[in-house]
Amino acid sequence: MNIYQKLIEVRKAVPFLKKDAVGYQFKYVSSSQTLGALREAMDAQGLLLVPRVVKWEIRDHTTKKEAHEYFSTLDMEFVWVNAEKPDETITCSWVGCGLDDGEKGIGKAVTYAEKYFLLKSFLIPTGDDP
């Protein structure tokens, strides 16, 4: 199969993800659930996803309570690789953002970007189970 056919097979394997986490007064699908649901299907198809940070910016922000927060913005590329034919790739541009009062903003931005890239790439609904 070519890389596009394999991506379609992965999409077929994960039709819906139920929101499994709660934070800041809303429910959401966790990164762990997203990766867990897709990894087996990706492995079965021999697809690799290689993330690359192309550009980054970290801005220091002072809150109303005089605390510092750091807002990280990452321009990323996600590269799909067909392991059976490694020269067959698809490169997709994406952006991730993360806010933290310490050193974790970049990690949050990468995790956010990865999760939403996968959810949107495979058109995975996360609302009420259809």
ZIQUIGI-V78719 format. One line per field, one symbol per residue. burial: 1 if it has 24 or more other C-alpha atoms within 12 Angstrom, else 0. A space follows every 10 residues. Layout:
burial->???
This chain:
burial->0010011011 1001011000 0000000111 1001101100 1100111110 1010000100 0000000001 1111111111 1100000000 0101111111 0000110111 1111111110 1101010000
